[in-house]
Amino acid sequence: MNEITLKKKLRGALLGVMLLASATAGAQDVGFSQFYANPLYLNPGFAGTAVAPRISIAYRAQWPGLVSAFSTISASYDQYFPDLHGGVGVIVLSDRVGDHGALSTNTLGAMYAFNFRITREINISAGLQASLMNTHLNWSDYLRFPDQINAEMGFSYNTTATPPESLSKFGLDFNFGAVAYARKWFAGFALSHLTQPNVAFYSEDRVPMKITLHGGGLINLADEERRQSSLGLGQPIISPNIVYQYQGGLHYFNYGLYLDWVPFLVGVWFRHGTANADAFIFQVGVQQDHFKVGYSYDVTVSKLANNTAGAHEITVGIMLPVPEQKKKVKAIRCPSF
């Protein structure tokens, strides 16, 4: 076995050690870069705020340079129901770590957000989400450990590592969030993992609570009366944003700026971690009628820059026609990805 092949196998073997460490260390939530393309994941208070039935799908491949270490897919649906005076939503998320998803976390959540007006211009939507979480460890098929490596034959030995008593962990989780919005601004907060479910395989280790604060504004660069330019473009709108998140002792500051010029969407964000800069995020998208698609790439600027290959994210959004309503409800105006 040549030196290059051996190094690759050693790198793969370290995945087993990494996964075992993650089973006993405080878990961190997936961080999507296109925050508003996945609104229910950001804040359950967003349920029903588009008024129209909304479908949101997101796929994220993070750090593909580490043997496809992290991949996540999320899908959600929400809609405003006048008789309930609020929105109802469901979200499904699957997060996989390592080749073939050696460690996977799956979440199924449902939420309700009550929408009410506090002034003529300002609405508030407050939502509560209940979720069932499952963490599964694929021990026999895809985990590899250093003591299995034979310098000549590769993975030919049996490991002395002992599997946990159960390879699946289930937990009930709750999130709460609220969003306030008017015609030209929006702001909200969310508290995730209120019950802090235990996801460890070898000892008790609970998911730390996550705090999210976010807000932004809308600046119309065109005359208010103009709907569309001679080139078929909509009103150019700039939207500055900030998203702050805290979980497990780690702080994340995200500063972003969008340009929404129908049918085009572009955005740039900068993410700063607890101790140093993390990544620049560049986003592009198109929207037409009730359909939009977006792509973003995280350019890692931390010490991991040479090893991770950044992160790719693709989102799809579908806005269905609004059902007839006796009373007009104000929809939120905020970036769509």
Protein Blocks (a to p, Z undefined) as FASTA:
>chain_A
ZZklmmmmmmmmmmmmmmmmmmmgccdddddfblmlmmmlmomklgoklopacddddddd
ehklnoolbccdddddddddfklopacddddddddedehhlaacddddddddddddfbfk
lccddddddddddddddfklmgccfklpcfklopabccfbdcdfbfcdcddddddddddd
dfkbccddddehklopafbfkbccdddddddddddddddfbdfklmbdfkopacdddddd
dddddeehiacddddddddddfbdcdddddddfklcfbdcddddddehjaccdddddddf
bfklmmnnpaadddddddddddddfbdcddddddfZZ
